[in-house]
Amino acid sequence: MSKRRIFLEDIPLEEARAKLQAALESARKATPTPGEPVPLVEALGRVTAEPVRARLSSPHFHCAAMDGYAVSAAATVSARETQALSLRLGVDAFPVNTGDPLPEETNAVIMIENVNQGDESTILIYAAVAPWQHVRLMGEDMVSTETVLQINHQLRPVDLGALAGCGHQSVTARRQPRVQIIPTGSELVAAHERPKRGQLIEYNSLILSSQIREAGGEASATDIVGDDECELRRALTDGVASAPDLILILSGSSAGSHDFTAQAIDALGELLVHGIAVRPGHPVIIGMVSGVPVIGVPGYPVSAALTGELFIVPLIRQWLGMAPPEASNIEAVSTQKIASPLGDDDFVRVALAKIDGRLQATPLQRGAGVITSLVEADGLAHIPRFHEGVDRGGTLKVSLYQPLRLIEQTLLIMGSHDPMLDLLATHFRARFAGQRIVSVNVGSLGGLIALRRGEAHLAGCHLFHPESATYNVPYLQRYGPNEPVELVTFAHREQGLILPAGNPKGITSVADLRGARYINRQRGAGTRLLFDHLLAQHEITADEIAGYEHEEYTHLAVAAAVADGIGDCGMGLRGAAEALGLDFIGLVWERFDLAIPQRRLETDAVQALLEVLRGDAFKRELGAQSGYRSDETGQIVSK
C-alpha cells in the first residue's frame, strides 16, 4: 500500500475542460466514434456516421395522387362545362386509386367526383385537365443518389421513414460511446437491497447511466467496490482492459481517509485534475489510464448529476459528432439573496413561476446531498466566478429543466409545509393537464412576506394568535400584502408531540419536556409559534428546553430526527409521526389556510384550484388522512 497523498486543488471549470480535451487529443480519442450498420427498427436516436443517399427514387414511378381516372391531358382539351366529353374506359380513361402507377401514355388524373358515368363503357367529363394534374411524379420526394440525411444527424421517426422510403433497411450510425461505471464506498448497498443502519443505497450509477443513455451512449456498472485502494486499482485495471471509451469512478474523489480515486489514477496513469472551482461538485477528478479517460465523480448526488451535465454528457456528444447540448436559458428575478463563493462557478437549483408578468426564481435547498432539490427544480441558475452572489430582486440566468410553457402555467404556493399540498397538486394536475401547483416551504410568516413582496401567487399559513385565540387573520393584517386578501381554509389538522415508539421518557404533555431533547421548527413556522404559546401556558422558558435551537424545516424532518434518536420529542402532525411508526400525543386541532389576493380570485388558475379544493374527490381523500378534517375545506374565512 502506497503512502496516502492529497492532491485536491481547485482549478477553473474551463481550464479543467481544456486539460481533458488536450489529453483526449494526445491519445487520439477526441474524434467521433466510427460507424456501424444499424437496422432501421433499432436506429431511433442514433447518429449518422456518413451522409445517407437515396437508393431508390421516391416514388420510383409516376403514380396517381387521387382516386379517379388516368388520362392523356391532350385528349381532354375539348371538354366544356356546356359540352361534355365522352371518354372510353380502357381506351381513353383508366380507373386508378391513389398510389397506383399511371398506365402507359397517360399523364394526368381526373378526380372521381368530377366524372359522370355515361354508360357501362364510357365516362363524361366537363373540364380539360393539365398535364401531370393529380399525379405524383417519379422522384417527387427523393431522387435516387441524392443526399437524404447529412453526417452527424440524430435520427428522428420521420428520418427513419424517409430512409425506408428510398430503399434502405439499415443505416450506418456512429458506435455508441461505451462508459464503464465503478461505484465505490463500503457504506453503499445496491438499489435492490434493503439498507441497514449506517448503509446507503447506491443510486448515482443509475443517475449517470441514465444521463449517458439519454445523450446517446451505453453505460454499464460494476459491483460496488469497498473503500480499499488495492481493490479500487484492480477494478480500474479490469475496467481499462474491457476497452471502454470512458471510465467513471463514483465517490472517493475528495481528500478523506477513504478517498482513493486520485491515488489509483495517479498510480496507474496520469492525474490531470483534482478539484474544480464549481459548487456543488468541486472534488471532480480527471485522469488518463492507458489512453482511457477516467473521471472521478463526487459522491453527493447533486454533485454527481452536475458533473454529468458539465463533463460527461458533452463528452458523449463530442464522440457522436454532435455539439454540446444547448439548454433553454431564460432570465429570472431572484426572490432571495443568494451568497456565492467568490472563486467558484456556483450552480443553484431554483423553482420558477411567472408572477405579475415577471419570471421569478426561488432557490431550493442547496445541500449537495439533497437529490429532491433536483427533482423539484425547474432550472439551474448559474452564478459565475468572481461574483459574490445575487441580491433579492437581482437577475439570474437560468437553464431550464421544465418547458417554459409549463412554468408560465404554474401556481406557486409559498409558506408553511403541509404534506397534503402534494395531494392537492396531484388532483390539480390530473384535472387540468398542462398546469401545476408548486409549493415552496418557507414557513407561515415567510409565506405572507413573500405574498407581500409579490413573490408568490398564494401563501399557506397556520399562525395561532394567543391574544385573540384566532388563526392567521391578525398576522395577515400585519405581515400580508397591502391589498385585499381572502383566507380560504385548506384543512383542519391535528398538531401534537411526536415521540419515539413506546414513549420511553413517559412524556404526556408539554409540561414534561424539561430535560428532554427537543427538535424544533424554524423561526417563522406556525408550529414553532404554537409551541412557544404552549410553553408560555406552562410557564416554561425556551432556555429550559434542551435542543430548542435545533431547527428542522418540515414535519417529516422533525419525525425523522426523533426516529433516529437525535431528539426525544418534537412537535408536528399526526400523519408525520405515523408515517415513521412513532408515538403521538395530540394537543390541538388547527386551521391551515391559503391566503389569496382578491385580484387573483377570478384568474383561471385560482378558479381551477378552488374547483379542485371544493370538489368531493379531493375533500373525501383529504378527510380520510389521519389527523385531517376537510369539513370546511374550500370555505372563505370570515374576518
ZAMIFI-522400 format. One record per residue (C-alpha): x, y, z. Coordinates in steps of 0.05 Angstrom, whole numbers, padded with zeros to 5 digits, always signed. Example, Ala and Ser with C-alpha at 12.3 -4.5 7.8 and 13.67 -1.06 7.14 Angstrom:
<pts>
+00246-00090+00156/+00273-00021+00143/
</pts>
This chain:
<pts>
+00000+00000+00000/+00029+00067-00020/+00031+00125+00028/-00033+00166+00021/-00025+00233-00015/-00074+00290-00021/-00079+00324-00088/-00141+00368-00082/-00131+00436-00115/-00189+00473-00149/-00178+00500-00219/-00228+00538-00262/-00281+00498-00299/-00257+00518-00369/-00185+00501-00351/-00207+00432-00329/-00245+00422-00394/-00184+00444-00434/-00139+00395-00398/-00187+00338-00413/-00191+00358-00486/-00116+00363-00493/-00108+00293-00463/-00160+00264-00510/-00126+00295-00570/-00058+00268-00547/-00088+00198-00540/-00125+00206-00607/-00191+00198-00571/-00221+00266-00587/-00253+00248-00654/-00323+00217-00665/-00332+00143-00660/-00333+00101-00724/-00397+00078-00758/-00432+00011-00754/-00493-00016-00791/-00557-00010-00751/-00625-00037-00773/-00676+00019-00781/-00721-00011-00729/-00666-00001-00678/-00638+00065-00703/-00682+00116-00669/-00638+00168-00634/-00573+00142-00665/-00527+00189-00702/-00507+00181-00776/-00433+00168-00787/-00436+00188-00861/-00483+00222-00910/-00541+00177-00930/-00561+00178-01003/-00626+00151-01033/-00620+00082-01065/-00688+00089-01099/-00728+00149-01122/-00790+00161-01082/-00837+00148-01113/-00799+00106-01163/-00856+00111-01216/-00908+00163-01236/-00968+00148-01192/-01039+00173-01181/-01047+00225-01126/-01123+00218-01125/-01176+00164-01136/-01205+00173-01206/-01186+00161-01278/-01118+00166-01312/-01120+00201-01379/-01077+00236-01430/-01085+00310-01418/-01085+00323-01493/-01147+00280-01502/-01188+00325-01455/-01177+00392-01489/-01247+00395-01520/-01284+00383-01454/-01330+00441-01434/-01378+00454-01378/-01433+00462-01430/-01408+00406-01474/-01388+00341-01440/-01332+00299-01469/-01342+00224-01472/-01281+00180-01456/-01278+00105-01468/-01260+00063-01408/-01198+00022-01420/-01182+00062-01482/-01182+00137-01464/-01192+00132-01389/-01166+00081-01338/-01193+00073-01267/-01138+00085-01215/-01134+00090-01139/-01087+00135-01101/-01016+00107-01107/-01029+00066-01169/-00978+00072-01226/-01002+00111-01286/-01018+00068-01347/-00975+00078-01408/-00988+00142-01449/-01027+00175-01392/-01002+00237-01356/-01060+00263-01313/-01115+00240-01266/-01186+00264-01264/-01216+00261-01193/-01273+00212-01189/-01320+00266-01162/-01311+00306-01227/-01336+00249-01271/-01405+00225-01291/-01419+00155-01316/-01441+00155-01389/-01456+00082-01399/-01421+00018-01378/-01362+00033-01424/-01357+00109-01421/-01349+00167-01373/-01367+00241-01383/-01320+00299-01363/-01337+00374-01364/-01267+00406-01360/-01199+00395-01391/-01142+00374-01346/-01069+00398-01348/-01011+00351-01358/-00990+00318-01292/-01051+00342-01255/-01063+00300-01192/-01001+00259-01207/-00941+00245-01161/-00881+00246-01208/-00826+00196-01201/-00774+00225-01152/-00822+00279-01128/-00800+00265-01056/-00730+00237-01065/-00688+00222-01127/-00641+00164-01129/-00569+00183-01108/-00589+00249-01076/-00568+00262-01003/-00626+00249-00956/-00591+00258-00889/-00525+00291-00872/-00469+00264-00829/-00476+00272-00753/-00551+00276-00756/-00591+00246-00697/-00645+00202-00726/-00718+00220-00714/-00780+00179-00730/-00791+00217-00795/-00719+00205-00816/-00728+00130-00809/-00789+00134-00853/-00751+00173-00906/-00694+00122-00906/-00742+00064-00913/-00778+00102-00969/-00715+00109-01010/-00693+00037-01006/-00654+00029-00941/-00664-00026-00889/-00606-00003-00845/-00563+00059-00834/-00490+00070-00816/-00493+00102-00748/-00437+00121-00700/-00419+00069-00650/-00448+00089-00583/-00393+00110-00534/-00384+00058-00481/-00378+00080-00408/-00357+00036-00351/-00382+00059-00283/-00346+00037-00219/-00386+00055-00156/-00345+00056-00092/-00359+00060-00018/-00362+00008+00038/-00425+00041+00065/-00464+00030+00000/-00513-00024-00019/-00545-00038-00086/-00613-00009-00101/-00647-00077-00096/-00622-00087-00025/-00654-00060+00038/-00603-00017+00075/-00586-00026+00148/-00568+00030+00195/-00504+00062+00171/-00515+00038+00099/-00537+00080+00040/-00570+00059-00026/-00523+00069-00085/-00562+00106-00139/-00511+00153-00170/-00495+00099-00221/-00569+00099-00241/-00569+00175-00249/-00505+00177-00290/-00521+00116-00333/-00588+00148-00350/-00554+00213-00368/-00506+00174-00413/-00561+00135-00448/-00602+00198-00457/-00542+00230-00490/-00534+00171-00537/-00482+00128-00502/-00480+00059-00470/-00467+00050-00395/-00454-00009-00351/-00437-00011-00277/-00393-00059-00238/-00408-00085-00169/-00395-00036-00112/-00322-00031-00094/-00305-00023-00020/-00260+00031+00009/-00196-00004-00006/-00142+00025-00051/-00117-00043-00077/-00188-00065-00093/-00201+00000-00130/-00137-00007-00170/-00158-00077-00191/-00226-00052-00212/-00195+00005-00252/-00146-00042-00285/-00202-00090-00304/-00243-00032-00329/-00188-00007-00375/-00178-00078-00402/-00251-00080-00425/-00234-00023-00473/-00289+00028-00456/-00287+00099-00483/-00294+00127-00412/-00290+00103-00340/-00327+00137-00284/-00306+00123-00212/-00363+00144-00166/-00345+00173-00098/-00277+00172-00065/-00258+00236-00102/-00247+00283-00044/-00190+00283+00006/-00218+00240+00062/-00185+00179+00093/-00226+00133+00049/-00218+00172-00016/-00170+00133-00061/-00192+00152-00132/-00138+00204-00144/-00084+00157-00118/-00108+00099-00160/-00108+00141-00224/-00040+00171-00207/-00011+00102-00195/-00037+00071-00260/-00036+00131-00307/-00035+00207-00306/-00075+00251-00258/-00095+00314-00296/-00144+00349-00250/-00164+00341-00177/-00213+00395-00157/-00253+00443-00199/-00278+00511-00177/-00352+00495-00181/-00406+00489-00128/-00433+00437-00118/-00384+00385-00143/-00314+00415-00134/-00276+00349-00118/-00280+00324-00191/-00221+00283-00215/-00197+00276-00287/-00143+00230-00310/-00119+00183-00365/-00102+00109-00356/-00074+00071-00416/-00107+00120-00463/-00175+00116-00430/-00203+00179-00397/-00223+00169-00325/-00268+00217-00286/-00275+00213-00211/-00346+00235-00195/-00363+00265-00126/-00407+00221-00083/-00462+00271-00065/-00519+00260-00115/-00528+00333-00135/-00453+00339-00147/-00454+00274-00187/-00512+00297-00231/-00479+00365-00243/-00414+00330-00262/-00454+00291-00313/-00482+00354-00343/-00416+00393-00343/-00368+00339-00367/-00397+00271-00384/-00456+00289-00429/-00415+00339-00471/-00361+00285-00479/-00412+00233-00503/-00439+00283-00554/-00369+00301-00577/-00357+00227-00592/-00422+00225-00630/-00401+00284-00673/-00453+00329-00642/-00448+00398-00610/-00454+00404-00534/-00527+00405-00512/-00558+00474-00512/-00602+00487-00453/-00661+00534-00458/-00638+00595-00420/-00681+00650-00390/-00671+00707-00343/-00709+00708-00277/-00713+00752-00216/-00687+00721-00152/-00736+00722-00093/-00679+00714-00043/-00609+00739-00031/-00560+00684-00054/-00490+00684-00026/-00439+00651-00072/-00365+00631-00063/-00325+00685-00097/-00277+00639-00134/-00326+00586-00158/-00377+00577-00212/-00439+00568-00169/-00499+00528-00194/-00564+00538-00155/-00628+00496-00163/-00689+00540-00168/-00765+00536-00172/-00795+00582-00225/-00862+00616-00233/-00890+00676-00271/-00919+00726-00223/-00948+00793-00244/-00913+00786-00311/-00844+00770-00284/-00808+00703-00282/-00786+00693-00211/-00735+00643-00185/-00737+00616-00114/-00675+00578-00091/-00685+00508-00066/-00644+00471-00014/-00571+00477-00032/-00541+00415+00001/-00502+00372-00048/-00536+00310-00019/-00608+00335-00029/-00628+00297-00092/-00701+00320-00084/-00678+00391-00098/-00661+00368-00169/-00727+00331-00175/-00765+00394-00154/-00721+00443-00192/-00749+00478-00253/-00680+00503-00273/-00607+00512-00254/-00583+00583-00242/-00510+00598-00256/-00473+00650-00215/-00405+00658-00250/-00337+00660-00215/-00317+00725-00182/-00389+00743-00166/-00406+00744-00092/-00478+00725-00106/-00543+00758-00124/-00587+00804-00082/-00661+00794-00075/-00691+00824-00137/-00627+00812-00177/-00626+00777-00244/-00607+00704-00251/-00590+00667-00315/-00627+00600-00311/-00621+00537-00354/-00690+00506-00357/-00706+00435-00335/-00780+00445-00350/-00815+00474-00411/-00826+00548-00406/-00900+00540-00422/-00909+00495-00360/-00872+00544-00317/-00917+00600-00341/-00977+00557-00322/-00951+00545-00251/-00989+00567-00189/-00936+00579-00135/-00955+00570-00062/-00903+00593-00012/-00909+00587+00063/-00918+00531+00113/-00903+00459+00098/-00961+00411+00094/-00954+00343+00061/-01026+00347+00036/-01008+00404-00011/-00976+00349-00053/-01044+00314-00053/-01076+00378-00077/-01023+00384-00132/-01038+00313-00154/-01113+00325-00160/-01100+00392-00195/-01053+00363-00247/-01099+00304-00260/-01158+00351-00271/-01122+00406-00310/-01069+00379-00358/-01012+00426-00373/-01019+00464-00308/-00989+00451-00240/-00983+00473-00168/-00914+00482-00136/-00905+00493-00062/-00842+00520-00031/-00832+00514+00045/-00810+00580+00077/-00854+00579+00140/-00921+00613+00150/-00893+00682+00163/-00845+00674+00105/-00905+00658+00060/-00942+00721+00080/-00880+00763+00069/-00869+00730+00001/-00941+00747-00017/-00929+00820+00004/-00867+00823-00040/-00903+00794-00100/-00861+00730-00099/-00918+00680-00095/-00989+00672-00120/-01015+00644-00054/-00989+00633+00016/-01001+00575+00063/-01006+00593+00137/-01029+00566+00205/-01009+00622+00253/-01042+00620+00321/-01053+00688+00354/-01056+00679+00430/-01088+00746+00446/-01148+00736+00401/-01146+00659+00401/-01154+00660+00325/-01114+00636+00267/-01079+00676+00212/-01122+00739+00209/-01080+00783+00256/-01016+00761+00222/-01045+00773+00153/-01061+00845+00174/-00990+00855+00200/-00947+00817+00150/-00991+00807+00089/-00994+00849+00026/-01023+00919+00023/-01084+00896-00015/-01147+00857+00000/-01134+00784+00013/-01182+00726+00025/-01167+00668+00070/-01192+00601+00044/-01190+00541+00090/-01146+00485+00065/-01156+00437+00123/-01161+00428+00197/-01104+00385+00222/-01080+00356+00287/-01015+00381+00318/-00982+00347+00376/-00919+00316+00406/-00880+00266+00363/-00846+00215+00408/-00803+00152+00398/-00842+00087+00393/-00862+00065+00463/-00851+00136+00491/-00791+00115+00534/-00788+00182+00570/-00861+00177+00591/-00878+00246+00563/-00952+00262+00567/-00954+00338+00555/-00912+00400+00542/-00903+00404+00618/-00858+00342+00615/-00808+00370+00565/-00758+00397+00616/-00697+00353+00609/-00719+00322+00543/-00681+00335+00478/-00729+00374+00435/-00730+00381+00359/-00757+00450+00340/-00782+00481+00276/-00750+00541+00242/-00765+00613+00261/-00829+00639+00229/-00860+00569+00225/-00932+00565+00251/-00914+00503+00290/-00859+00540+00327/-00905+00597+00345/-00956+00548+00371/-00903+00512+00412/-00879+00578+00442/-00951+00593+00462/-00958+00525+00496/-00892+00536+00532/-00918+00603+00558/-00982+00569+00582/-00940+00522+00623/-00893+00578+00646/-00833+00545+00613/-00779+00587+00580/-00741+00568+00517/-00677+00564+00558/-00707+00505+00596/-00717+00464+00533/-00655+00425+00512/-00649+00428+00436/-00695+00488+00428/-00644+00516+00378/-00644+00451+00336/-00687+00471+00276/-00718+00428+00222/-00759+00454+00163/-00814+00402+00155/-00858+00358+00199/-00827+00296+00168/-00757+00322+00183/-00777+00330+00256/-00805+00259+00257/-00742+00232+00224/-00698+00265+00276/-00739+00234+00332/-00739+00166+00298/-00663+00170+00291/-00653+00184+00364/-00627+00254+00354/-00683+00280+00398/-00733+00254+00449/-00791+00296+00424/-00814+00345+00371/-00878+00379+00352/-00914+00364+00287/-00971+00330+00251/-01001+00263+00270/-00990+00238+00199/-00915+00252+00203/-00909+00211+00267/-00950+00153+00240/-00910+00152+00174/-00847+00133+00214/-00881+00088+00265/-00874+00137+00323/-00919+00153+00381/-00962+00216+00380/-00999+00257+00433/-01050+00303+00401/-01053+00373+00431/-01093+00418+00385/-01133+00419+00320/-01111+00479+00280/-01136+00513+00217/-01089+00515+00157/-01109+00570+00107/-01089+00592+00038/-01081+00668+00033/-01103+00691-00036/-01102+00764-00060/-01172+00783-00083/-01147+00805-00151/-01125+00734-00164/-01190+00701-00144/-01221+00708-00214/-01160+00684-00252/-01167+00618-00288/-01112+00585-00248/-01141+00603-00179/-01211+00586-00202/-01184+00518-00223/-01151+00509-00155/-01215+00526-00119/-01254+00478-00162/-01208+00422-00141/-01204+00444-00069/-01280+00445-00063/-01291+00381-00103/-01318+00319-00069/-01260+00275-00093/-01205+00317-00061/-01244+00331+00003/-01260+00258+00011/-01188+00236+00003/-01162+00293+00047/-01211+00277+00103/-01190+00204+00101/-01119+00222+00121/-01100+00211+00193/-01101+00276+00231/-01140+00316+00179/-01211+00343+00174/-01239+00371+00109/-01310+00393+00131/-01292+00467+00120/-01242+00457+00063/-01252+00509+00008/-01293+00557+00051/-01274+00630+00055/-01257+00651+00127/-01299+00708+00155/-01254+00760+00185/
</pts>
